[in-house]
Amino acid sequence: MTCLGFIPGMPGGIELIILLLIILLLFGKRLPTAMFSVGKSITEFKKGMTTSIDESLDDDSEKSKSEKSSESSNS
């Protein structure tokens, strides 16, 4: 396995730290609001996923109930 540090052109440890400090200085004031927005988006995505799964399960159970009732009425 190769490590990312051996890829030519990739910055080393010190360079990454310097880049992170520069980014922090440039975007320091906006960083908390951006991370809050990312967290809120992830929460909404998870809620949407559970809601869609619940609706899917409800639809499947309604279909099976309607199929069972149509089978019993045909008999």
C-alpha positions in Angstrom: 0.0 0.0 0.0 1.2 3.5 -0.7 0.8 6.4 1.6 -0.5 9.7 0.3 2.8 11.3 1.5 4.7 9.5 -1.2 2.6 10.9 -4.1 4.7 13.6 -5.9 3.3 17.1 -5.5 1.4 16.4 -2.3 2.3 18.8 0.5 4.0 17.4 3.6 3.1 17.8 7.2 4.5 21.3 7.8 3.0 22.6 4.5 -0.5 21.2 5.5 -0.3 23.0 8.8 0.7 26.3 7.2 -2.2 25.9 4.7 -4.7 25.2 7.5 -3.5 28.3 9.4 -3.9 30.5 6.3 -7.4 29.1 5.7 -8.3 29.7 9.3 -7.1 33.3 9.1 -8.9 34.0 5.9 -12.2 32.2 6.8 -12.1 32.3 10.6 -15.2 34.5 11.0 -17.4 32.5 8.6 -16.2 29.1 9.6 -18.6 28.5 12.6 -21.6 29.5 10.5 -20.5 27.3 7.7 -20.1 24.3 10.0 -23.5 25.0 11.6 -25.0 24.9 8.2 -23.3 21.7 7.3 -24.5 20.1 10.6 -28.1 21.3 10.0 -28.0 19.9 6.4 -26.8 16.5 7.7 -29.6 16.4 10.3 -32.2 17.2 7.7 -30.8 14.6 5.3 -31.0 11.9 8.0 -34.6 13.0 8.9 -35.5 12.7 5.2 -33.9 9.3 4.9 -35.8 7.9 7.9 -39.1 9.5 6.7 -38.7 8.0 3.2 -37.9 4.6 4.6 -41.0 4.8 6.9 -43.2 5.9 4.0 -41.8 3.0 1.9 -42.6 0.5 4.6 -46.1 1.9 5.1 -46.7 1.7 1.3 -45.6 -1.9 1.2 -47.8 -2.9 4.2 -50.8 -1.1 2.6 -50.2 -3.0 -0.7 -50.0 -6.3 1.1 -53.2 -5.6 3.1 -55.0 -4.6 -0.1 -53.8 -7.7 -1.9 -54.9 -9.9 1.0 -58.3 -8.3 1.2 -58.8 -8.7 -2.6 -57.8 -12.3 -2.4 -60.3 -13.0 0.5 -63.1 -11.1 -1.4 -62.5 -13.2 -4.5 -62.8 -16.5 -2.6 
